[in-house]
Amino acid sequence: MIFIAGQGAIDSNLKLIGGNDIEAQTRATFQNIKEKLTLAGASFTDVVKMVVYCSDIDTQQWPIRNVRAEFIDVDHPPVSTMIEVSKFAVAGMMIEIDVIAVAP
């Protein structure tokens, strides 16, 4: 099993990617997850559980889901939960995602 926790829209220098754009932040977050999965010998098809934390579920839910569809198989998605939170560890961050994958 592969556990990837706390991925957000930050680069290797812990600088925020995407500014105040939830789609850009979401895309960067999924790219970070993709890199970690690849390092573990897996891909998004191996993800079985996803938890998405966002700062405003009312306005961000669908932009997040639309970007997520660029990375996962929407016909066979992992189980997922989306939770609104009040604050993240990095100022300006609007999204953070945890995933669990089963190695191929």
N, C-alpha and C positions, 0 to 999 in steps of 0.2 A: 504494500500500500504506500501511496505517496501523499503526504500532507503538505500543502502549500498554504501558509497563513499570511495574512496581512499584506497582500499585494495592493499597491495603489499607483497613482499616476506620478511616480517619482523616478528620476534617472539615477545613475550610479553614484552621483554626488549628492543625493538626497534633495535635489531641486525639483520643484513641482513642474509637471508637464501639462500643458493644456489650459493654463490660466483659469478663467471662470466659465469654461465651456465643458459641460458634462459629457458631451459626446467625445471630445478630444481626450478628456481625462479617462473615460471608460475605455476607449481604444488603447491608450497607453497602458492602462491596467491589464487589459487582456494580453497585450504584447508581452508585458512582464511575466504574466502567468505562462504564456506560451514558451518563453525562454526557459523558465524553471522546469516545465514539463519536459522539454526537449533534453535538458541536462540530465533528467532522471530517466530518459529513454521512453518517454510517453508522449501523448498528444491529447488534444481536447476530446477525442473519441473515447479516451480512457477515464475521463472525469465522471464520477458517479454522484458527487454531491457538491453543491456550490452555495455559499452564503454571501450575499451582496449586502453591504452596508452603504447607505447613501444619506446625504444630508437633507433631502427633501423628496420624499417618496411621491408626493402628489405631482410635482413637475418633472421629476427625473425618471420615474418608472419606465415610461415608454422609450425615451431616448436610450436608456441603458439596455432595454430589451432589444432594440433595433441594432445596436452595436454588437451585443452578445450574439445575435443571429449571424454575424460575419465570422464568428469563431467556432460555434458549436453546430451540431446537426439538429436543426429545429424540429425534425421529425422524430428524433430520439434524444431529447435533451436529458441532462442529468437532473436529479431532483434538486430543487433550489428553494431558497428562502431569501426574501428581501426585507431588510430591517432599516428603519430610519433611526439615525443617531444624531446627537447634538454637536459632536466635535470629534475631529481626528487628530492624530499625533503631529501631523504636518499641517501648518497653517495654509488655508486655501484648498486643502484636499476636500473633495466632495464624494469620493467613492473609495471603498476598500473591499477586496474580495478574498475569501478563503475557498480553497477547493480540496477535495479528496479524490484521488484517482487510484485505479487498480492497474498496476504495471502489466503490460502485455506479456 
